[in-house]
Amino acid sequence: MGQQQHLVYQHATTRFFGAVRRAIETSEWRCADPVASIAHGRLPRAPVAVQAAHARIKSLPLEWREHAAAVVAALQLKSGERERLGAYFTPPYLAAYVLNRLTAQGYDPTRHSIIDPAAGGAAFLAPLHGVISRSLQGRNPGKALKLLRGIEIDRRLARVSKDLLAWRVALARGADGPTEQDWEAVENCVEVADTLEKEASGNYDVVVGNPPYVRIGRDDYHAYVERWPDLTERGGYLNLSMVFLHHCRGFVKPGGLLSFVMPASMIGGPSFTAFRKSIADEVIAIDRIENRQRVFLDVTQDCIIVTMRRGVEQRSAVRIGSLAHDGRDRALGNIRLDREGGRWELPTSDVISTGRSLSELGWFGKVGPVVPHRWQERISKTRAASSVALLWAAAIRPDGSLDFDHMKANVNGHRVTVDPELSYVIRRPCLVVQRTANRKQRRRINAAVVDRRFLEDVGPFVAENHVIVLTPPSDASMADLRTMADLLNSLEMTALYDRVCGTASVSLKTLMSMKLPKFKAERAQKAA
């Protein structure tokens, strides 16, 4: 699919989703049968704006209309349910990319069984039925359904998947719509169940999917760690997608394939160390999805595709590729994965030479100690005895400046009572970095200089927990600090950080140890 065509399809569906959302919010409109009405029919009783937007997508390829129907079904879930279920469906261009990758690794649509363990919306099952049917060339038309299986925990989303498959079955034989026999034929293709409660029986040639990206909360954390102890070190961050991948490896026959769309945080996030170690031996390819802002509707998410071969000793080199912003598939070379859980540094499409790290250049970093909800009684809006300024991440502006007045207008308290002699009270020029990046920011690293004038106006300060404070070497000048801030705010730095860590949270350990862009790092070193 060409770039222009891809963007046209995406733009049309995005406008349609916007019209549907407004209709749901303002008039409580609902589409009773999204698949029949949106993917294959009309919306005569919908608001005018929805009808107009739907008219623009009626001419789109089938997979985009199916995607529109599935997303509308998700938008109609009750408040909070979509987030709880992780019901953000894979867009058609990404599903096609994953299936092409599987085919390149040996998936044979005419004979290999394949399962999607998070099948809501049939983002993979529907196009897979088309791929299998075309590969069979009309022979044994019922075989496509025999090779396909899905599991979905939510009954409503499973129903949408079955509807999409029933229409696919009808279209494959040239009919205008599904018959009762078609509905019966697909009924057992998608099982309503909790995938994590299913026995890992090793019956399938291929597992494919986009598992839910849901953070496992404190109440459930220990139960997950007890059941899957090698997923994470105790106390580390745990995501449901990790559990899905780990559990679903057991669905695959020896030598079979697994390909999941995963959050990119797994390649370098410190909490993913044990998880990387547990799967490294079976990974055969990693593809980075560069278009982080348009992967899923309503979510800006860094993603990778992880492809694995089950139970077979792999070569040391792993193939790395990317689906670039312009829609092109790029091969980025091969890397050796750290088998002990160290971060996996993926190559970038643009080669950036690297120099020394912040630590090697003599910088010291620490995370702000103030956790606002735990320090409520010590935080205020007025100056008091033993109080110092409290610097929140909101003070660090997108242009690299430090704006304390803007911060004061947008936070609940800018003074904090502490012992002014404690080591975490900052009294000298330094750099401050937003610890949690806004996914809509152009840059991943957002840094600002704390200069002498700021300290004269505001005084000593303590950083809030979403701020990283970088202290320079003792002999550094203000010019050195500004040079380093420019380096951290550069697009080259963002590209390098994306290569080693896809999480929105900026890891202090990663930031301090990663190599800086060489041409700017050399300039910073010479200035120092």
C-alpha positions as CSV (number, residue, x, y, z in Angstrom):
1,M,0.0,0.0,0.0
2,G,1.4,3.4,-1.0
3,Q,1.9,6.1,1.6
4,Q,-0.7,8.5,0.1
5,Q,-3.3,5.7,-0.1
6,H,-2.6,4.6,3.5
7,L,-3.0,8.1,4.8
8,V,-6.2,8.6,2.9
9,Y,-7.7,5.5,4.5
10,Q,-6.5,6.4,7.9
11,H,-7.8,10.0,7.6
12,A,-11.2,8.8,6.5
13,T,-11.7,6.3,9.3
14,T,-10.4,8.8,11.9
15,R,-13.0,11.4,10.8
16,F,-15.7,8.7,11.0
17,F,-14.6,7.7,14.5
18,G,-14.8,11.4,15.6
19,A,-18.3,11.7,14.2
20,V,-19.4,8.5,16.0
21,R,-17.9,9.6,19.3
22,R,-19.7,12.9,19.2
23,A,-23.0,11.2,18.4
24,I,-22.5,8.8,21.3
25,E,-21.7,11.6,23.7
26,T,-24.3,14.1,22.6
27,S,-27.3,12.0,21.6
28,E,-26.4,8.6,23.1
29,W,-26.6,7.1,19.6
30,R,-25.8,3.4,19.3
31,C,-25.2,1.1,16.3
32,A,-26.9,-2.2,17.1
33,D,-25.1,-4.2,14.4
34,P,-21.8,-2.5,13.5
35,V,-20.5,-5.2,11.2
36,A,-23.6,-5.4,8.9
37,S,-24.3,-1.6,9.1
38,I,-20.8,-0.1,8.9
39,A,-18.6,-2.7,7.1
40,H,-21.3,-3.9,4.7
41,G,-24.3,-1.7,4.7
42,R,-25.8,1.8,5.6
43,L,-26.6,3.8,8.7
44,P,-30.0,5.3,7.8
45,R,-30.9,6.1,11.4
46,A,-27.6,7.6,12.4
47,P,-27.1,11.4,12.9
48,V,-26.4,13.3,9.7
49,A,-22.7,13.8,10.6
50,V,-22.2,10.1,11.1
51,Q,-23.9,9.3,7.8
52,A,-21.7,11.8,6.0
53,A,-18.5,10.4,7.5
54,H,-19.7,6.8,6.8
55,A,-20.3,7.7,3.1
56,R,-16.5,8.5,2.8
57,I,-15.5,5.1,4.2
58,K,-17.9,2.9,2.2
59,S,-15.5,2.8,-0.7
60,L,-12.5,1.8,1.4
61,P,-11.1,-1.7,1.1
62,L,-12.9,-4.3,3.1
63,E,-10.3,-4.6,5.9
64,W,-10.6,-0.8,6.7
65,R,-14.4,-1.0,6.8
66,E,-14.1,-4.0,9.1
67,H,-11.7,-2.1,11.3
68,A,-14.2,0.8,11.5
69,A,-17.0,-1.6,12.6
70,A,-14.8,-3.1,15.3
71,V,-13.7,0.2,16.7
72,V,-17.2,1.5,16.8
73,A,-18.2,-1.5,18.9
74,A,-15.4,-0.7,21.3
75,L,-16.4,3.0,21.4
76,Q,-19.9,1.9,22.5
77,L,-18.6,0.0,25.6
78,K,-19.4,1.6,28.9
79,S,-17.0,4.2,30.4
80,G,-13.8,2.5,31.5
81,E,-14.5,-0.8,29.9
82,R,-12.4,-0.2,26.8
83,E,-9.4,0.7,29.0
84,R,-9.9,-2.3,31.3
85,L,-10.1,-4.7,28.4
86,G,-7.4,-3.0,26.4
87,A,-9.8,-2.9,23.4
88,Y,-7.6,-0.9,21.0
89,F,-7.7,-2.8,17.8
90,T,-4.8,-3.3,15.3
91,P,-5.2,-1.2,12.2
92,P,-5.2,-3.0,8.9
93,Y,-1.8,-1.9,7.6
94,L,-0.2,-3.2,10.8
95,A,-2.0,-6.5,10.7
96,A,-1.0,-7.0,7.1
97,Y,2.6,-6.2,8.1
98,V,2.6,-8.8,10.8
99,L,1.1,-11.5,8.6
100,N,3.7,-10.7,5.9
101,R,6.4,-11.2,8.5
102,L,5.0,-14.5,9.5
103,T,4.8,-15.7,5.9
104,A,8.5,-14.7,5.4
105,Q,9.3,-16.9,8.5
106,G,7.6,-19.9,7.0
107,Y,3.9,-19.6,7.9
108,D,1.9,-21.6,5.2
109,P,-1.8,-20.5,5.1
110,T,-2.9,-23.7,3.4
111,R,-1.9,-26.0,6.2
112,H,-0.8,-24.3,9.4
113,S,-3.2,-23.8,12.2
114,I,-3.2,-20.3,13.7
115,I,-4.8,-18.7,16.8
116,D,-5.3,-15.2,18.1
117,P,-5.6,-15.3,21.9
118,A,-6.9,-11.7,22.1
119,A,-9.3,-11.8,19.2
120,G,-11.7,-9.0,19.9
121,G,-12.4,-7.1,16.7
122,A,-11.0,-9.9,14.5
123,A,-8.1,-7.6,13.4
124,F,-6.1,-10.7,12.5
125,L,-8.8,-13.4,12.1
126,A,-10.8,-11.6,9.4
127,P,-7.8,-10.9,7.1
128,L,-6.4,-14.3,7.9
129,H,-9.6,-15.9,6.5
130,G,-9.1,-13.9,3.3
131,V,-5.4,-15.0,3.1
132,I,-6.2,-18.6,3.6
133,S,-9.2,-18.6,1.2
134,R,-7.1,-17.0,-1.5
135,S,-4.2,-19.4,-0.9
136,L,-6.6,-22.4,-1.2
137,Q,-7.9,-21.0,-4.6
138,G,-11.4,-22.3,-4.0
139,R,-10.4,-25.8,-3.0
140,N,-12.0,-27.1,0.2
141,P,-13.6,-23.7,1.2
142,G,-14.4,-24.9,4.7
143,K,-10.8,-25.5,5.5
144,A,-10.1,-21.8,6.2
145,L,-12.3,-21.9,9.3
146,K,-10.8,-25.2,10.5
147,L,-7.3,-23.5,10.5
148,L,-8.5,-20.4,12.4
149,R,-9.2,-20.0,16.1
150,G,-9.6,-17.1,18.5
151,I,-10.1,-16.5,22.2
152,E,-11.7,-13.3,23.5
153,I,-12.6,-12.6,27.2
154,D,-15.5,-10.2,26.4
155,R,-18.6,-11.7,25.0
156,R,-19.7,-8.6,23.1
157,L,-16.3,-8.2,21.3
158,A,-16.3,-12.0,20.6
159,R,-19.7,-11.5,18.9
160,V,-18.3,-8.8,16.7
161,S,-15.4,-11.1,15.7
162,K,-17.8,-13.9,14.8
163,D,-19.9,-11.4,12.8
164,L,-16.9,-10.3,10.8
165,L,-15.9,-13.9,10.1
166,A,-19.4,-14.9,9.0
167,W,-19.4,-12.1,6.4
168,R,-16.0,-13.2,5.3
169,V,-17.3,-16.7,4.8
170,A,-20.2,-15.4,2.7
171,L,-18.0,-13.2,0.6
172,A,-15.6,-16.0,-0.1
173,R,-18.3,-17.9,-1.9
174,G,-19.7,-14.8,-3.6
175,A,-22.8,-14.4,-1.5
176,D,-24.3,-11.0,-0.6
177,G,-24.5,-11.8,3.1
178,P,-24.2,-14.6,5.7
179,T,-26.7,-17.4,5.9
180,E,-27.7,-19.3,9.1
181,Q,-25.2,-21.9,8.1
182,D,-22.4,-19.3,8.0
183,W,-23.3,-18.1,11.5
184,E,-23.2,-21.7,12.8
185,A,-19.9,-22.4,11.0
186,V,-18.1,-19.5,12.8
187,E,-19.7,-20.0,16.2
188,N,-16.9,-22.2,17.5
189,C,-14.1,-20.2,15.8
190,V,-13.9,-17.6,18.6
191,E,-14.2,-19.0,22.2
192,V,-15.4,-16.7,24.9
193,A,-12.8,-17.3,27.7
194,D,-9.9,-15.9,29.6
195,T,-6.8,-16.9,27.6
196,L,-4.7,-16.9,30.8
197,E,-6.9,-19.7,32.2
198,K,-6.6,-21.8,29.1
199,E,-4.2,-24.8,29.2
200,A,-1.1,-24.2,27.1
201,S,-1.4,-27.4,25.1
202,G,1.0,-26.7,22.3
203,N,-1.5,-27.5,19.5
204,Y,-1.0,-24.6,17.1
205,D,1.5,-23.9,14.4
206,V,1.3,-20.1,14.8
207,V,0.1,-17.7,17.5
208,V,-0.5,-14.1,16.4
209,G,-2.0,-11.2,18.1
210,N,-2.0,-7.8,19.8
211,P,-2.4,-8.6,23.6
212,P,-3.9,-6.0,25.9
213,Y,-1.5,-3.3,27.2
214,V,-2.8,-3.1,30.7
215,R,-0.7,-2.4,33.8
216,I,-1.2,-5.0,36.5
217,G,-2.2,-3.2,39.6
218,R,-1.0,-3.6,43.2
219,D,-3.9,-5.8,44.2
220,D,-3.2,-8.4,41.5
221,Y,0.6,-8.1,41.2
222,H,1.7,-10.7,43.6
223,A,-0.7,-13.3,42.2
224,Y,0.7,-12.9,38.7
225,V,4.3,-13.0,39.9
226,E,3.6,-16.1,41.9
227,R,2.2,-17.9,38.9
228,W,4.8,-16.6,36.4
229,P,7.9,-16.0,38.6
230,D,10.3,-15.4,35.7
231,L,8.3,-12.5,34.2
232,T,9.8,-9.9,36.5
233,E,11.9,-9.3,39.5
234,R,9.7,-8.7,42.5
235,G,8.8,-5.0,42.8
236,G,9.2,-4.4,39.0
237,Y,6.6,-3.1,36.7
238,L,4.4,-5.8,35.1
239,N,2.2,-5.4,32.0
240,L,-0.5,-7.8,30.9
241,S,1.0,-8.0,27.5
242,M,4.1,-9.7,29.0
243,V,1.9,-12.3,30.7
244,F,0.1,-13.0,27.4
245,L,3.2,-13.5,25.5
246,H,4.8,-15.7,28.1
247,H,1.7,-17.9,28.6
248,C,0.8,-18.1,24.9
249,R,4.3,-19.5,24.0
250,G,2.9,-22.7,25.4
251,F,0.2,-22.8,22.7
252,V,2.8,-23.2,20.0
253,K,4.1,-26.5,18.7
254,P,7.9,-27.1,18.8
255,G,9.3,-25.1,15.9
256,G,6.1,-23.1,15.5
257,L,5.9,-19.3,15.4
258,L,4.6,-16.6,17.7
259,S,4.3,-13.0,16.6
260,F,2.8,-10.3,18.9
261,V,2.5,-6.5,18.6
262,M,4.0,-5.4,21.9
263,P,4.7,-2.2,23.8
264,A,8.2,-1.0,22.9
265,S,9.1,-0.5,26.5
266,M,10.0,-4.2,26.7
267,I,13.2,-3.6,24.7
268,G,14.9,-1.4,27.3
269,G,12.6,-0.8,30.3
270,P,14.4,-1.7,33.6
271,S,11.4,-3.5,34.8
272,F,11.5,-5.8,31.8
273,T,14.9,-7.3,32.5
274,A,13.6,-10.7,33.7
275,F,11.1,-10.8,30.9
276,R,13.7,-10.1,28.2
277,K,15.9,-12.9,29.7
278,S,13.0,-15.4,29.6
279,I,12.3,-15.0,25.9
280,A,15.7,-14.0,24.3
281,D,16.6,-17.5,23.2
282,E,13.5,-17.8,21.0
283,V,13.3,-14.3,19.4
284,I,14.1,-14.4,15.7
285,A,13.0,-10.9,14.6
286,I,12.0,-7.5,16.0
287,D,10.3,-4.8,14.0
288,R,9.8,-1.3,15.3
289,I,6.6,0.6,14.3
290,E,7.9,4.1,13.8
291,N,4.5,5.9,13.6
292,R,3.8,6.0,17.4
293,Q,1.0,8.6,17.2
294,R,-1.3,6.7,14.7
295,V,-1.0,3.1,15.7
296,F,-4.2,2.8,17.8
297,L,-7.2,5.2,18.0
298,D,-7.1,7.4,21.1
299,V,-3.7,6.1,22.2
300,T,-0.1,7.3,21.4
301,Q,1.9,4.1,21.8
302,D,5.4,3.0,20.9
303,C,5.2,-0.6,19.5
304,I,7.3,-3.3,18.2
305,I,6.5,-6.7,16.6
306,V,8.3,-9.6,18.3
307,T,8.5,-12.8,16.3
308,M,9.7,-16.0,18.0
309,R,10.2,-19.6,17.1
310,R,9.3,-22.0,19.8
311,G,11.7,-24.4,21.4
312,V,14.3,-24.3,18.7
313,E,17.8,-23.0,19.4
314,Q,18.2,-19.7,17.5
315,R,21.1,-18.1,15.8
316,S,22.8,-15.4,17.8
317,A,21.9,-12.7,15.3
318,V,18.3,-11.4,15.3
319,R,16.9,-9.6,12.3
320,I,15.7,-6.0,13.0
321,G,13.3,-4.1,10.7
322,S,10.9,-1.2,10.9
323,L,7.6,0.0,9.5
324,A,8.6,3.6,8.8
325,H,6.5,6.8,8.9
326,D,6.2,6.7,5.1
327,G,4.8,3.2,5.2
328,R,7.9,1.6,3.8
329,D,9.4,-1.6,5.2
330,R,13.1,-1.1,6.1
331,A,15.7,-3.7,7.0
332,L,17.9,-2.2,9.8
333,G,20.4,-5.1,10.1
334,N,21.0,-7.8,12.6
335,I,21.9,-7.5,16.3
336,R,22.9,-9.8,19.1
337,L,20.4,-9.8,22.0
338,D,21.7,-9.7,25.5
339,R,20.6,-13.1,26.8
340,E,20.8,-11.9,30.4
341,G,18.1,-9.3,30.2
342,G,20.1,-6.2,29.4
343,R,18.4,-3.7,27.2
344,W,18.2,-4.5,23.5
345,E,19.6,-1.5,21.5
346,L,17.8,-1.5,18.2
347,P,19.5,0.2,15.2
348,T,17.7,3.2,13.8
349,S,16.9,4.0,10.2
350,D,19.3,6.9,10.3
351,V,22.7,6.0,11.5
352,I,23.8,8.2,14.4
353,S,27.3,7.9,15.7
354,T,27.6,7.9,19.5
355,G,30.1,9.1,22.0
356,R,30.3,8.9,25.8
357,S,27.5,8.7,28.3
358,L,26.5,11.3,30.9
359,S,28.1,9.2,33.6
360,E,31.3,8.9,31.7
361,L,31.3,12.7,31.3
362,G,31.1,13.2,35.0
363,W,27.4,14.0,35.4
364,F,25.4,12.8,38.4
365,G,21.6,12.1,38.2
366,K,18.9,11.6,40.8
367,V,15.1,11.5,40.8
368,G,13.2,14.2,42.8
369,P,12.2,12.8,46.2
370,V,8.8,14.6,46.6
371,V,5.8,12.3,45.9
372,P,3.0,14.9,46.1
373,H,0.2,12.6,47.5
374,R,2.5,11.4,50.3
375,W,3.8,14.9,51.1
376,Q,0.4,16.7,51.1
377,E,0.8,18.1,54.6
378,R,4.2,19.6,53.7
379,I,3.3,21.2,50.4
380,S,1.7,24.7,50.3
381,K,1.2,27.8,48.1
382,T,2.7,30.2,50.5
383,R,6.3,30.7,51.8
384,A,6.7,29.3,55.4
385,A,9.6,28.7,57.7
386,S,11.9,25.9,56.6
387,S,10.2,25.8,53.2
388,V,11.9,25.8,49.9
389,A,10.6,26.0,46.3
390,L,9.1,22.8,44.9
391,L,9.9,22.2,41.2
392,W,7.3,20.2,39.3
393,A,7.7,18.7,35.8
394,A,5.2,21.3,34.6
395,A,8.0,23.9,34.8
396,I,9.9,22.3,32.1
397,R,8.5,23.7,28.9
398,P,8.5,22.1,25.4
399,D,10.9,24.7,24.1
400,G,13.5,23.8,26.6
401,S,12.9,26.7,28.9
402,L,12.1,26.7,32.6
403,D,9.0,28.6,33.6
404,F,8.2,28.6,37.3
405,D,5.3,31.0,37.0
406,H,3.6,28.7,34.4
407,M,4.1,25.8,36.8
408,K,2.7,27.7,39.8
409,A,-0.5,28.4,37.8
410,N,-1.0,24.7,37.0
411,V,0.0,22.8,40.2
412,N,-1.3,22.6,43.7
413,G,1.5,24.1,45.7
414,H,5.0,25.3,44.9
415,R,6.6,25.4,48.4
416,V,7.6,22.4,50.5
417,T,8.7,22.2,54.1
418,V,12.0,20.3,54.4
419,D,15.2,20.4,56.3
420,P,17.2,22.9,54.1
421,E,20.4,21.0,54.9
422,L,19.4,17.8,53.2
423,S,21.3,16.7,50.2
424,Y,18.4,16.7,47.9
425,V,17.9,20.5,48.3
426,I,19.4,21.9,45.1
427,R,21.5,25.1,45.4
428,R,23.6,25.1,42.3
429,P,23.0,25.3,38.5
430,C,22.0,22.0,37.0
431,L,19.7,20.5,34.4
432,V,16.2,19.2,35.0
433,V,14.5,16.6,32.8
434,Q,10.8,15.5,32.7
435,R,10.8,12.0,34.0
436,T,7.5,11.1,32.4
437,A,7.4,12.1,28.7
438,N,4.2,13.3,27.2
439,R,3.6,10.8,24.3
440,K,2.4,13.7,22.2
441,Q,5.7,15.5,22.5
442,R,7.9,15.6,19.5
443,R,10.9,14.8,21.7
444,R,11.2,12.0,24.2
445,I,13.7,13.8,26.4
446,N,12.6,17.3,27.6
447,A,15.3,19.1,29.5
448,A,15.8,22.7,30.8
449,V,18.7,24.6,32.5
450,V,18.4,25.8,36.1
451,D,20.7,28.9,36.0
452,R,22.0,31.3,38.6
453,R,19.3,33.8,37.9
454,F,16.6,31.2,38.5
455,L,18.2,30.3,41.8
456,E,18.4,34.0,42.8
457,D,14.7,34.5,42.0
458,V,13.3,31.2,43.4
459,G,15.9,30.1,45.8
460,P,17.0,26.6,46.7
461,F,14.5,24.0,45.5
462,V,13.5,20.4,45.8
463,A,12.3,18.4,42.8
464,E,9.0,16.6,42.5
465,N,9.2,12.8,41.7
466,H,8.5,13.4,38.0
467,V,11.7,15.4,37.6
468,I,15.2,14.1,37.1
469,V,18.0,16.4,38.3
470,L,21.3,16.2,36.5
471,T,24.2,17.7,38.3
472,P,27.2,18.7,36.2
473,P,30.9,18.1,37.0
474,S,32.2,20.7,39.5
475,D,34.2,22.6,36.9
476,A,31.3,22.9,34.4
477,S,30.4,26.4,33.1
478,M,26.9,27.7,32.3
479,A,27.8,27.3,28.6
480,D,28.5,23.6,29.3
481,L,25.0,23.2,30.8
482,R,23.3,24.9,27.9
483,T,25.3,22.8,25.4
484,M,24.2,19.6,27.3
485,A,20.6,20.8,27.4
486,D,20.6,21.3,23.6
487,L,22.1,17.8,23.2
488,L,19.4,16.2,25.4
489,N,16.6,18.1,23.6
490,S,17.9,17.2,20.1
491,L,16.0,14.9,17.7
492,E,19.2,12.7,17.5
493,M,18.9,12.1,21.3
494,T,15.2,11.2,20.9
495,A,16.1,8.7,18.1
496,L,18.8,7.1,20.3
497,Y,16.6,6.9,23.3
498,D,13.8,5.3,21.3
499,R,16.3,2.7,20.2
500,V,17.0,1.5,23.7
501,C,13.7,2.3,25.6
502,G,10.2,2.7,24.3
503,T,8.5,3.5,27.6
504,A,7.0,6.9,28.3
505,S,8.8,7.0,31.6
506,V,12.3,8.3,31.2
507,S,14.6,5.8,33.1
508,L,17.3,7.5,35.1
509,K,19.5,4.4,34.7
510,T,19.1,4.4,30.9
511,L,19.5,8.1,30.6
512,M,22.8,8.1,32.5
513,S,24.3,5.0,30.8
514,M,23.3,5.4,27.2
515,K,25.7,6.8,24.7
516,L,25.1,10.4,23.6
517,P,25.1,11.6,20.0
518,K,28.8,11.8,19.2
519,F,29.1,15.1,17.4
520,K,27.2,16.9,20.1
521,A,28.7,14.9,23.0
522,E,32.2,15.8,21.7
523,R,31.2,19.5,21.7
524,A,29.9,19.2,25.2
525,Q,33.0,17.4,26.4
526,K,35.3,20.0,24.8
527,A,33.3,22.8,26.4
528,A,33.7,21.1,29.8
